Amino acid sequence: MKITKDTILEEIFEKYPEAIPVLARHGFYGVACPAEMWVSLRIISESRGILLDSLLEDLNKVISD
């Protein structure tokens, strides 16, 4: 499976816990906020000014290792 811009945080937390440090490095602080758990990476990235392409590249690298 691959993480995409439409993947929601809850799915990453449940299926790919090894990706959590990557989220933190990209500025996803406080990602355990219940309001954001069902929001896509695209929406959160846009709202926080995070570069989505770079984030997706790093997330998919860590889950494929």
N, C-alpha and C positions, 0 to 999 in steps of 0.2 A: 504494500500500500504506500501511497505517496501523500504527503501533506500538501494541501493546495490553499489558495487564497480563501476558499470557501469552507475550510475546515474550522470547526468551532473549538474553542479552548477546552471544553469538557472532554472532547474526544482525544486531544493531545494528552491531557492529564491522565486519562484512563488507559490509553493504549501505548503511549510513548513517554513514560516518566523521565527517561534519559534526555528528553528534549527540553525539560524545564530550565536547566541552566542556560541553554541557548536563548530561550525567551528572555531570561533575566539580562543576559549580555546585550540584548537588543533593546532593552528599555521597557520590558513588560514587568514593571514593578507592581506589586499588589494584584497579581493576576488571579488570585483566589477570590476576588470580589464576586459574590454570587450574581450580580447583575451582568458581568462580562462572561460568565461561564458558557453561555449559549449564544455568544456572538462570534462571528467569523473573524479570522485573522485580518482579512482585508479591512473590515470596519474598524477594528481596534487600531490597526497600523495607521490608517488614515487619521483617526482622531488623536493619535499620539505623535504623529510625524515620523513614524518608523518606516525605513525603506523596506518595502515588502519583498522585492525580488531577492535582496541579500538575506533577509530573514528566512525565506523559503529555501534558499540554497543551503544555508547552514542547518536548518531543521532536517531537511531530507538527507543531508550528509550524515548527521549523527544517528538517525534511525536506520540507515543502511549499513552502518559499520558493525 
